[in-house]
C-alpha cells in the first residue's frame, strides 16, 4: 500500500475506540485531545503508512494529518474490530512536517 493509498484501509473502519486511558495519556503527554485525533482522519491531506517497526503484536499504522485548526499531528493507530484505536498522538516534528507538505 502506498503512503497516500489510505482509502482501502479506512473503508473497514466503523468508528473510533476510545477509553479513559488513551484519551488521558495523549492529553497528559502531548496536550492532544481525542477530538483533534479524530479530525485528522477527516481532513486532507492525510498520509498513512505502515508502522513496520511496531507491528509485532498487531498491524500498526502512522498517520500524518491536520486538525480543523491546522495543527499538524503524528498519530500511531491500529484497527481492532472495525474501530480505529489511537495508540499515541503528538505534534509533528520538523522532519515530519517537511515530509508531510
N, C-alpha and C positions, 0 to 999 in steps of 0.2 A: 504494500500500500504506500503510495507516495505521500509526501508530507502534507499536501493540500487535499488529498482524497479522503476526507473525513465523513463524507455523506453516508457511505455504506456502513461505517462503524456506528454512527449515531442513529441510523434507521431503526436499530433494535431497541433503542432506549425509550422507556415509557415514563421517565421522570427522574427525580433525584432521591438518593438515600442519604438522609441526614440523621445523626444522633447528637446528643448533647456534647459528647467527647470531640467529634470532629468539627463541630461548629465552634466550640470554645477554643480548641487547640489553634486553629488558624487565626482567630482573633487575638489570642494572647501572644502568639509568636510573631505575627506579621501585620496585625490590625486589618485583616481581610475578612469581610463579612460573608456569610453563606449566600446572601443575595448577590453580592458582587461576583462570586464564583459562578453562579447560575447565569448571570448576564453575559459572561464571556462566551457561552455556548450558543447565544442567540445573535451575536454581533459578528460582523466581518471587518477585517479579515480574521479568520480563525485557522490556526495551523495546528495540526495534530500529528504526532509521530509516536511510534512505539518507544517505550522506555525499556529497552532490552536489558539494561544493567540491573533493573529492579523487578524483573518479571519471573523470578524463580517460582514463587508460590502461585501467582495468578498473572494474567496479562495486565500490564500497566501501560499507561499512555501519558504523554506530556502534551499539554495544550498551551499555546501562546495566543492570547487574545486580549480584548479590551472591554472594559465595563461601559455602562451608559455615560459615565463622566470621563471617559477616555483614560482611565487608569489601566496600565498595561500589566497583565498578570501572567505568571508562570504557574501552571496548575498540573499536579500529578493526580491521575484518577484511574479508576478501574470500573468495570461494568459487572454488576452482580444481579442476577435475576431480573434483567432488563432495567435496572436502575443504575444511574451514573453516581458513583460514590467518589467524592473528592477526598484524596488522601492528604494532600498538602497544597497550600496556595501562598504565594508571595509575589511581591513586585518583581518584574523582570529586571535582571541585571543589565549592565551596559552591553555586553556581548549579545545577549538575547534580544535586546531592543534593536540592535543593529541588524540581526538576522531576521527579525520579525517584519521589518519595513518592506 
